[in-house]
Amino acid sequence: MIPQSAWNGLDALADSWPWLPFTGVLGAATLTTLSVMQKLQQGAPVTNPDGYVVPVLFGAVAGLGFGYGYRKRARHLESLQEEVASRREKERRLQRYRLAVEGSTNLLTALDREYSILFANPEYRAFHGIPPEEDCSDCTLPEVIGDRAFAEVKPYVDRAFEGDSCEFEVTREGVDGTEREFVIRNFPLVDDGEITGIVAAMTDVTERRERRRELITQKQRYQSLFESIRDAIVVSDTDGRIVNTNPAFTELFGYEFSEVEGAGTAIIYDDDSGFDAAEALNDRSSPDIQSRTNRYRKRSGQVFEGEESLYPVRNPDDQVTGYVAIIRDVSNRETRLQQLQVLERVLRHNINNDMNVIAGYAETIRDDASGPMADYAETILTKSEALVDTADKEREITSHLLRTPTPERRDLRSTILQTVESARERYPGADITTDLPDPCVSTATDAIGQALEELIENAIVHSDRDAPSVRVTVERREDVLEMIIADDGPGIPEMERSVLTGDADIEPLYHGSGLGLWLVNLIVRQSNGVLRFEENDPRGSIVTISLPRTPAGSAQQRPPDPADDSLTSDSRTRPASR
């Protein structure tokens, strides 16, 4: 007997689709040949009068003597109507799940209650060494990961079987022997309200954790550097409000960070300028640092001179999010510079003028007197001239200290020849020779000729020979040019050399008689060079000035010099004085 619901379904079909293309759906010829016990099912889209397409699954059992009229045929046909939209949606959902599983970079597996593996994606198989073609259904989780690792994860697996999704972290060793860090998430599998298994998703977080640890290490390192640096550091936002300071800031300015947090940076400036130079840092075409000298005001009200280096803070999008100022108190240096300026004026005017007066009177006494009195006047005149020379040397040193010359790349050959020729004219009794390559290019300040002049003069005036001998040689090395001055005199006192090279401190007994060497050392240092002293053989001294052949920080490669000795032979023997 056909149930009433079936008849109602057929009536609904007839009402909704009066011209139902039944033969297109099932095929009339097929229906007439089906036996009573045969059953046919076929799905087809059907359009109702409103134009709405509904997927329908038709099920029919054919009987004998069917006609073609729908009403008559319906009484002999058991038809079941079912919309398959939900079934197709499930199929699409399963397809999405399948694609998601296949495309996942996580390690995925599913277990039943016996801990047998129901499923493992390629990533899980590759990490645990399961061949792609092997059937996992015969494997258990303890067999795959080992008893020790299984004991670690079993409590979380059992929690998932109890219906509790959970997350935990483990470290696993892969088949290649490398250890990886994972975050594992377990989810229960529910079928008709019953938990039949679990799914485990393993996310490899090794690189992420390493980056995090590296960031933490860098932060600790920078924090340590931030707190230990001796210059004051002020960090502000783009509105010029202070957001951080280091302990050196408190030591210099007297403010605790809590007192200035959120305040404008103008609070530490004498002229309330604040980070005025910061606007230029927003322009990428400008340098990423602004340096200037400012007057700052401490919490006590004291004003001091300071050097400031201002840097921008940029985010990953290259946008400026704040500024960092490094401030150094240079008031002591400024004070010393002022003292040097005063000393330079005193040496230039007061001592020179007064000693000229003394020398003039001594010369008059010497010329008018006789006997011991004339000898005394001669001694006064000699000492006066020596003191004036010393004052002149000191004034030259002071003058060099007051300026900061910039070393430049230059050919020193002509400078050396002119200096040697001048010394020959002043000291005709001395034997001054040279051995110079062409060219003699190096980096030095414009005062390097004065340093050479001092060394030649020092070798001659302190010589104990009637005809002092001085030889100037230049050797070109790969990175430096060496200017070597060798003499045959008594040598430079050990105390003078040790003080100049920094190997000894200035003791009370040190009188600084070699001010010329101090001047040479200062000029060489301003040229980024090195001054060395050696003993000559058999007697005398060798003074070497090593100068860089390229400017400091230059990224330019120096082209090969065909005449460069360092490219063709070993270093040459140092010259002995003739």
C-alpha positions as CSV (number, residue, x, y, z in Angstrom):
1,M,0.0,0.0,0.0
2,I,1.3,3.4,-0.9
3,P,1.6,5.7,2.1
4,Q,-0.5,8.8,2.2
5,S,2.6,11.0,2.4
6,A,3.6,9.7,-1.0
7,W,0.3,10.6,-2.5
8,N,0.5,14.0,-1.0
9,G,4.0,14.4,-2.5
10,L,2.7,13.5,-5.9
11,D,-0.2,15.9,-5.6
12,A,2.2,18.6,-4.6
13,L,4.2,17.9,-7.7
14,A,1.2,18.0,-9.9
15,D,0.1,21.3,-8.4
16,S,3.6,22.9,-8.7
17,W,4.5,21.6,-12.1
18,P,1.4,20.8,-14.3
19,W,3.6,20.0,-17.3
20,L,6.2,18.0,-15.4
21,P,8.6,16.6,-18.1
22,F,8.3,13.1,-16.6
23,T,9.6,11.4,-19.7
24,G,12.7,13.7,-19.5
25,V,13.3,12.7,-15.9
26,L,12.7,9.0,-15.9
27,G,12.0,8.1,-19.5
28,A,8.5,6.8,-20.3
29,A,9.8,3.7,-22.2
30,T,11.9,2.7,-19.3
31,L,8.9,3.0,-16.9
32,T,6.8,0.7,-19.0
33,T,9.4,-2.0,-19.1
34,L,10.2,-2.1,-15.4
35,S,8.9,-5.0,-13.4
36,V,6.9,-4.5,-10.3
37,M,9.9,-5.0,-8.0
38,Q,12.3,-2.8,-9.9
39,K,13.2,0.6,-8.5
40,L,14.8,3.6,-10.3
41,Q,16.2,6.7,-8.8
42,Q,17.4,9.7,-10.7
43,G,18.1,13.3,-9.7
44,A,17.2,16.3,-11.9
45,P,16.8,20.0,-11.6
46,V,13.1,21.0,-11.8
47,T,11.9,24.6,-12.4
48,N,8.7,25.6,-10.8
49,P,6.3,28.3,-12.2
50,D,8.1,31.0,-10.2
51,G,11.4,30.2,-11.9
52,Y,13.0,28.7,-8.9
53,V,15.2,25.7,-9.6
54,V,15.0,22.9,-7.1
55,P,17.2,19.8,-7.2
56,V,14.9,16.8,-6.8
57,L,15.6,13.1,-6.3
58,F,12.9,10.9,-7.8
59,G,12.5,7.4,-6.7
60,A,10.0,5.1,-8.5
61,V,8.9,1.5,-8.6
62,A,7.3,0.6,-12.0
63,G,4.1,-1.3,-12.3
64,L,2.2,-2.9,-15.2
65,G,-0.1,-1.1,-17.6
66,F,1.2,2.5,-17.0
67,G,-0.4,5.1,-19.2
68,Y,0.9,8.5,-20.0
69,G,-1.5,10.6,-18.1
70,Y,0.2,11.9,-14.9
71,R,-2.9,11.5,-12.7
72,K,-3.5,7.9,-13.8
73,R,0.2,7.1,-13.6
74,A,0.6,8.5,-10.2
75,R,-1.8,6.0,-8.7
76,H,0.5,3.1,-9.8
77,L,3.7,4.8,-9.0
78,E,5.4,5.2,-5.6
79,S,7.5,8.4,-5.8
80,L,9.6,9.9,-3.2
81,Q,10.4,13.6,-3.4
82,E,13.6,14.9,-1.8
83,E,15.6,18.1,-2.2
84,V,19.3,17.3,-2.5
85,A,20.5,20.8,-1.7
86,S,21.6,19.8,1.7
87,R,23.4,16.7,0.4
88,R,25.2,18.7,-2.2
89,E,26.2,21.3,0.4
90,K,27.7,18.5,2.5
91,E,29.6,17.3,-0.6
92,R,30.9,20.8,-1.2
93,R,31.9,21.1,2.5
94,L,33.7,17.8,2.4
95,Q,35.5,18.9,-0.7
96,R,36.6,22.1,1.0
97,Y,37.8,20.1,4.0
98,R,39.8,17.8,1.7
99,L,41.4,20.8,-0.1
100,A,42.2,22.4,3.3
101,V,43.8,19.2,4.6
102,E,45.8,18.7,1.4
103,G,47.0,22.3,1.3
104,S,47.8,22.6,5.0
105,T,51.4,23.1,6.0
106,N,50.6,21.7,9.5
107,L,51.2,18.1,10.5
108,L,47.7,16.5,10.7
109,T,46.6,13.1,11.9
110,A,43.5,11.4,13.3
111,L,43.3,8.7,15.9
112,D,40.7,6.3,17.1
113,R,40.1,5.2,20.7
114,E,42.7,2.5,20.4
115,Y,45.3,5.2,19.4
116,S,45.5,3.7,15.9
117,I,46.2,6.2,13.2
118,L,43.1,6.7,11.0
119,F,44.7,9.4,8.8
120,A,48.0,11.2,8.3
121,N,48.7,14.0,5.8
122,P,51.9,14.1,3.8
123,E,53.6,16.5,6.1
124,Y,52.9,14.3,9.1
125,R,54.2,11.3,7.2
126,A,57.4,13.1,6.0
127,F,58.3,14.3,9.5
128,H,57.8,10.9,11.2
129,G,59.3,8.8,8.4
130,I,56.0,7.1,7.3
131,P,56.3,6.1,3.6
132,P,53.6,7.8,1.4
133,E,52.3,4.5,0.2
134,E,52.0,2.8,3.6
135,D,48.6,2.2,5.1
136,C,48.5,4.0,8.5
137,S,45.6,2.0,9.8
138,D,48.0,-0.7,11.0
139,C,50.1,1.9,13.0
140,T,49.5,3.2,16.5
141,L,50.7,6.5,17.8
142,P,53.1,5.0,20.3
143,E,54.7,3.0,17.4
144,V,55.1,6.2,15.3
145,I,56.4,8.7,18.0
146,G,57.9,6.3,20.6
147,D,56.8,5.4,24.1
148,R,58.5,8.3,25.7
149,A,56.9,10.9,23.5
150,F,53.6,9.2,23.7
151,A,53.7,9.3,27.5
152,E,54.1,13.1,27.2
153,V,51.1,13.6,24.9
154,K,48.8,10.9,26.2
155,P,47.1,13.1,28.9
156,Y,46.2,15.6,26.2
157,V,44.9,12.9,23.8
158,D,42.7,11.4,26.6
159,R,41.3,14.9,27.3
160,A,40.2,15.2,23.7
161,F,38.5,11.8,23.9
162,E,36.6,13.2,26.8
163,G,35.4,16.1,24.6
164,D,37.8,18.7,25.8
165,S,39.8,20.5,23.0
166,C,43.3,21.3,24.2
167,E,46.5,22.9,23.2
168,F,50.1,22.1,24.3
169,E,53.7,22.4,23.3
170,V,56.3,19.8,22.5
171,T,59.8,19.4,21.1
172,R,60.2,16.5,18.6
173,E,63.1,15.1,16.7
174,G,62.4,14.3,13.1
175,V,63.8,11.5,11.0
176,D,66.6,13.8,9.9
177,G,67.7,14.2,13.5
178,T,66.8,17.9,13.9
179,E,64.7,19.1,16.8
180,R,61.6,21.1,16.0
181,E,59.2,22.9,18.3
182,F,55.5,22.3,17.8
183,V,52.2,23.6,19.2
184,I,49.7,20.7,19.1
185,R,45.9,21.2,19.1
186,N,43.7,18.2,19.8
187,F,40.0,18.2,18.8
188,P,37.4,15.4,19.3
189,L,35.7,13.7,16.3
190,V,32.0,13.4,17.0
191,D,29.6,11.1,15.1
192,D,25.9,11.0,16.0
193,G,26.8,12.6,19.3
194,E,29.5,10.1,20.1
195,I,33.2,10.8,20.2
196,T,34.8,8.2,18.0
197,G,38.3,9.7,17.6
198,I,40.4,12.8,17.7
199,V,42.2,15.1,15.2
200,A,45.7,16.5,16.1
201,A,47.1,19.5,14.3
202,M,50.8,20.1,14.8
203,T,52.1,23.6,14.0
204,D,55.9,24.0,13.6
205,V,56.8,27.2,15.6
206,T,60.6,26.6,15.6
207,E,61.5,29.6,13.4
208,R,59.0,31.8,15.1
209,R,60.3,30.9,18.6
210,E,63.9,31.5,17.4
211,R,63.0,34.9,16.1
212,R,61.2,35.7,19.3
213,R,64.2,34.6,21.4
214,E,66.5,36.6,19.2
215,L,64.3,39.7,19.6
216,I,64.3,39.2,23.3
217,T,68.1,38.8,23.3
218,Q,68.5,41.9,21.2
219,K,66.1,43.9,23.4
220,Q,68.0,42.8,26.5
221,R,71.3,43.7,24.7
222,Y,70.1,47.1,23.6
223,Q,68.5,47.7,26.9
224,S,71.8,47.0,28.6
225,L,73.6,49.3,26.1
226,F,70.9,51.9,26.5
227,E,71.3,51.9,30.3
228,S,75.1,51.7,30.3
229,I,76.0,54.3,27.7
230,R,77.6,57.3,29.4
231,D,76.0,59.9,27.2
232,A,72.5,61.2,28.0
233,I,69.8,59.6,25.8
234,V,66.4,61.2,25.3
235,V,63.6,59.3,23.3
236,S,60.6,61.3,22.1
237,D,57.5,60.7,20.0
238,T,56.8,62.7,16.9
239,D,55.1,65.4,18.9
240,G,58.3,66.0,20.9
241,R,57.1,64.4,24.1
242,I,59.7,62.5,26.1
243,V,58.9,58.8,26.3
244,N,62.2,57.4,27.6
245,T,65.5,58.4,29.1
246,N,68.6,56.5,30.3
247,P,70.3,56.7,33.7
248,A,73.0,59.0,32.2
249,F,70.3,61.5,31.4
250,T,69.3,61.6,35.1
251,E,73.0,62.0,36.1
252,L,73.5,64.9,33.7
253,F,70.3,66.8,33.9
254,G,69.2,65.9,37.4
255,Y,65.7,64.9,36.3
256,E,64.2,61.4,37.1
257,F,62.4,59.9,34.2
258,S,59.1,60.1,36.0
259,E,59.5,63.9,36.3
260,V,59.9,64.5,32.5
261,E,57.8,61.6,31.1
262,G,55.3,63.1,28.7
263,A,56.9,66.6,28.9
264,G,58.1,68.4,25.8
265,T,61.8,68.1,25.0
266,A,62.1,71.9,25.3
267,I,62.4,71.4,29.1
268,I,66.1,70.5,28.8
269,Y,67.1,73.3,26.4
270,D,68.2,76.8,27.4
271,D,66.4,78.4,24.5
272,D,63.3,76.2,24.6
273,S,64.1,75.0,21.1
274,G,63.5,71.3,21.7
275,F,64.0,68.9,18.8
276,D,63.6,71.6,16.2
277,A,66.1,69.8,13.9
278,A,63.8,66.7,13.9
279,E,61.7,68.0,11.0
280,A,64.5,67.5,8.5
281,L,64.8,63.8,9.5
282,N,61.3,63.2,8.1
283,D,62.7,63.8,4.6
284,R,64.3,60.7,3.2
285,S,66.6,62.8,1.0
286,S,68.2,64.3,4.2
287,P,70.8,62.4,6.3
288,D,69.5,60.2,9.0
289,I,71.3,62.1,11.6
290,Q,71.4,65.8,12.7
291,S,74.4,66.9,14.7
292,R,74.6,70.3,16.4
293,T,76.0,72.1,19.5
294,N,73.3,73.4,21.9
295,R,73.1,75.1,25.2
296,Y,71.2,72.9,27.7
297,R,69.6,73.7,31.1
298,K,69.8,71.3,34.0
299,R,67.1,70.9,36.7
300,S,69.2,73.1,38.9
301,G,69.1,75.9,36.3
302,Q,72.8,75.5,35.4
303,V,73.4,76.0,31.6
304,F,76.1,74.0,29.8
305,E,77.3,73.4,26.3
306,G,76.5,70.0,24.7
307,E,76.8,68.1,21.5
308,E,73.6,66.5,20.2
309,S,73.2,63.7,17.6
310,L,69.5,63.3,16.7
311,Y,68.3,60.2,14.9
312,P,64.8,59.2,13.6
313,V,63.0,56.0,14.8
314,R,61.3,54.3,11.8
315,N,58.7,51.5,11.7
316,P,58.8,48.7,9.2
317,D,56.8,50.9,6.7
318,D,59.7,53.5,6.9
319,Q,57.5,56.0,8.7
320,V,59.1,58.1,11.4
321,T,57.5,57.2,14.8
322,G,59.9,59.1,17.1
323,Y,63.3,60.5,17.7
324,V,66.4,59.6,19.7
325,A,68.8,62.3,20.9
326,I,72.3,61.5,22.3
327,I,73.6,64.4,24.3
328,R,77.2,64.8,25.4
329,D,78.4,67.4,27.9
330,V,81.3,69.2,26.2
331,S,81.4,72.1,28.6
332,N,84.8,71.0,30.0
333,R,86.2,70.8,26.4
334,E,84.8,74.2,25.7
335,T,86.5,75.5,28.9
336,R,89.8,73.9,27.8
337,L,89.5,75.5,24.4
338,Q,88.9,78.9,26.0
339,Q,92.0,78.3,28.2
340,L,94.0,77.4,25.1
341,Q,92.8,80.6,23.3
342,V,93.9,82.7,26.4
343,L,97.2,80.8,26.5
344,E,97.8,81.4,22.7
345,R,97.3,85.1,23.2
346,V,99.6,85.2,26.2
347,L,102.3,83.3,24.3
348,R,101.9,85.5,21.2
349,H,101.8,88.9,22.9
350,N,102.9,88.9,26.5
351,I,105.8,86.5,26.6
352,N,107.1,87.4,23.1
353,N,107.0,91.1,23.8
354,D,108.5,90.8,27.3
355,M,111.3,88.5,26.2
356,N,112.1,90.7,23.3
357,V,112.6,93.6,25.8
358,I,114.8,91.4,28.0
359,A,116.8,90.2,25.0
360,G,117.2,93.8,23.8
361,Y,118.6,94.9,27.2
362,A,120.9,91.9,27.4
363,E,122.3,92.6,23.9
364,T,123.0,96.3,25.0
365,I,124.7,95.2,28.2
366,R,126.8,92.6,26.3
367,D,127.9,95.2,23.7
368,D,128.8,97.9,26.4
369,A,130.2,95.7,29.1
370,S,133.4,93.6,29.2
371,G,134.6,90.7,31.2
372,P,132.2,88.6,33.3
373,M,129.4,91.1,32.9
374,A,129.5,90.7,29.1
375,D,129.4,86.9,29.5
376,Y,126.4,87.1,31.8
377,A,124.6,89.3,29.3
378,E,125.4,86.8,26.5
379,T,123.9,84.0,28.7
380,I,120.8,86.0,29.3
381,L,120.5,86.7,25.5
382,T,120.9,83.0,24.7
383,K,118.3,81.8,27.2
384,S,115.9,84.5,26.1
385,E,116.1,83.5,22.5
386,A,115.6,79.8,23.6
387,L,112.6,80.8,25.7
388,V,111.1,82.7,22.8
389,D,111.6,79.7,20.6
390,T,109.9,77.5,23.2
391,A,107.0,79.9,23.4
392,D,106.7,79.9,19.7
393,K,106.6,76.1,19.6
394,E,104.0,76.1,22.4
395,R,101.9,78.7,20.5
396,E,102.0,76.5,17.4
397,I,100.9,73.5,19.3
398,T,98.1,75.5,20.9
399,S,97.1,76.8,17.5
400,H,96.8,73.3,16.1
401,L,94.8,72.2,19.1
402,L,92.3,75.0,18.5
403,R,91.5,73.9,15.0
404,T,90.3,70.6,13.5
405,P,91.8,70.2,10.1
406,T,90.5,67.7,7.6
407,P,93.0,65.2,6.1
408,E,92.9,65.2,2.3
409,R,94.5,63.0,-0.3
410,R,97.6,64.8,-1.7
411,D,101.0,64.1,-3.4
412,L,103.6,64.8,-0.8
413,R,106.6,64.6,-3.1
414,S,106.8,68.4,-3.8
415,T,106.1,69.2,-0.1
416,I,109.1,67.0,0.9
417,L,111.4,68.4,-1.7
418,Q,110.6,72.0,-0.7
419,T,111.0,71.3,3.0
420,V,114.4,69.6,2.4
421,E,115.6,72.5,0.2
422,S,114.6,75.0,2.9
423,A,116.5,73.0,5.6
424,R,119.6,72.9,3.4
425,E,119.5,76.7,3.1
426,R,119.2,77.2,6.8
427,Y,121.7,74.5,7.8
428,P,124.3,74.4,5.0
429,G,126.7,72.3,7.1
430,A,124.3,69.4,7.2
431,D,124.1,66.6,4.7
432,I,120.4,66.1,3.8
433,T,119.5,63.5,1.2
434,T,116.3,62.0,-0.2
435,D,115.0,58.8,-1.8
436,L,111.5,59.4,-3.1
437,P,109.3,57.5,-5.4
438,D,107.0,59.4,-7.8
439,P,104.3,60.1,-6.8
440,C,104.1,60.1,-3.0
441,V,100.3,60.1,-2.6
442,S,98.8,59.8,0.9
443,T,96.1,61.4,3.1
444,A,97.3,64.1,5.4
445,T,96.5,67.6,6.6
446,D,98.2,70.7,5.1
447,A,100.5,70.8,8.1
448,I,102.3,67.6,7.3
449,G,105.2,69.6,5.8
450,Q,105.7,71.4,9.1
451,A,106.0,68.0,10.9
452,L,108.7,67.0,8.4
453,E,110.5,70.3,9.0
454,E,110.5,69.8,12.7
455,L,112.0,66.3,12.5
456,I,114.8,67.4,10.1
457,E,115.5,70.4,12.3
458,N,115.4,68.3,15.5
459,A,117.9,65.9,14.0
460,I,120.3,68.7,13.0
461,V,120.2,71.0,16.0
462,H,120.5,68.1,18.5
463,S,123.3,66.4,16.6
464,D,126.7,66.1,18.3
465,R,128.5,65.9,14.9
466,D,130.1,68.7,13.0
467,A,128.3,67.7,9.8
468,P,125.0,66.1,10.8
469,S,123.6,63.6,8.3
470,V,119.8,63.3,7.7
471,R,118.2,61.1,5.1
472,V,114.5,61.3,4.1
473,T,113.1,58.2,2.4
474,V,109.5,57.4,1.3
475,E,108.2,53.9,1.0
476,R,104.8,53.0,-0.4
477,R,103.0,50.1,1.3
478,E,99.7,48.6,0.3
479,D,97.6,50.8,2.6
480,V,100.0,53.3,4.0
481,L,102.8,55.6,2.8
482,E,105.8,55.7,5.2
483,M,108.0,58.8,5.5
484,I,111.2,57.8,7.2
485,I,113.7,60.3,8.7
486,A,117.0,58.8,9.8
487,D,119.9,60.6,11.4
488,D,123.3,59.8,12.9
489,G,123.0,61.9,16.1
490,P,122.9,60.9,19.7
491,G,119.3,59.7,19.5
492,I,116.0,60.8,21.0
493,P,115.9,60.4,24.8
494,E,113.8,57.4,26.0
495,M,111.6,59.5,28.2
496,E,110.6,61.7,25.3
497,R,109.8,58.8,23.1
498,S,107.8,57.0,25.7
499,V,105.7,60.0,26.6
500,L,104.9,60.7,22.9
501,T,104.0,57.1,22.1
502,G,101.8,56.8,25.3
503,D,104.1,54.1,26.8
504,A,104.8,56.3,29.8
505,D,103.0,59.0,31.9
506,I,104.3,62.5,32.3
507,E,106.4,62.4,35.5
508,P,107.4,65.4,37.6
509,L,111.0,65.2,36.3
510,Y,109.8,65.4,32.7
511,H,110.4,68.9,31.4
512,G,109.1,68.6,27.9
513,S,112.2,69.9,26.2
514,G,111.2,68.4,22.9
515,L,108.1,70.5,22.1
516,G,108.9,70.1,18.4
517,L,108.2,66.4,18.7
518,W,105.0,67.1,20.5
519,L,104.0,69.3,17.5
520,V,105.0,66.5,15.1
521,N,102.9,63.9,17.0
522,L,99.9,66.2,17.0
523,I,100.0,66.9,13.2
524,V,100.5,63.1,12.5
525,R,97.5,62.2,14.7
526,Q,95.3,64.9,13.0
527,S,96.3,63.2,9.7
528,N,95.1,59.8,11.0
529,G,98.7,58.7,10.9
530,V,101.1,56.9,13.3
531,L,104.4,58.1,14.6
532,R,107.1,55.5,15.5
533,F,110.6,55.7,16.9
534,E,113.6,53.3,16.4
535,E,117.3,53.3,17.0
536,N,119.5,53.7,13.9
537,D,122.5,51.4,13.3
538,P,125.2,52.1,14.3
539,R,123.9,55.3,16.0
540,G,121.2,57.9,15.7
541,S,117.4,57.7,15.4
542,I,114.8,56.6,12.8
543,V,111.5,58.4,13.0
544,T,108.7,57.0,10.8
545,I,105.5,58.7,9.9
546,S,102.9,56.3,8.5
547,L,100.0,57.9,6.6
548,P,96.9,56.3,5.1
549,R,96.9,56.2,1.4
550,T,93.1,56.6,1.2
551,P,90.8,58.8,3.4
552,A,89.4,57.2,6.5
553,G,86.0,55.5,5.8
554,S,86.5,55.8,2.0
555,A,84.7,53.0,0.2
556,Q,86.6,53.7,-3.0
557,Q,89.2,51.1,-4.0
558,R,92.7,52.6,-4.6
559,P,93.8,51.7,-8.2
560,P,97.0,49.8,-8.4
561,D,100.1,51.9,-8.6
562,P,102.6,50.6,-11.2
563,A,105.5,52.0,-9.2
564,D,104.2,50.6,-5.9
565,D,107.1,48.7,-4.2
566,S,104.6,46.6,-2.2
567,L,103.2,45.1,-5.4
568,T,106.6,43.9,-6.8
569,S,108.8,43.1,-3.8
570,D,109.1,42.7,-0.1
571,S,109.4,45.7,2.2
572,R,112.6,47.5,1.7
573,T,115.4,47.8,4.2
574,R,115.2,50.9,6.3
575,P,117.9,53.4,5.4
576,A,120.9,54.0,7.6
577,S,122.1,57.6,8.0
578,R,125.1,58.3,5.8
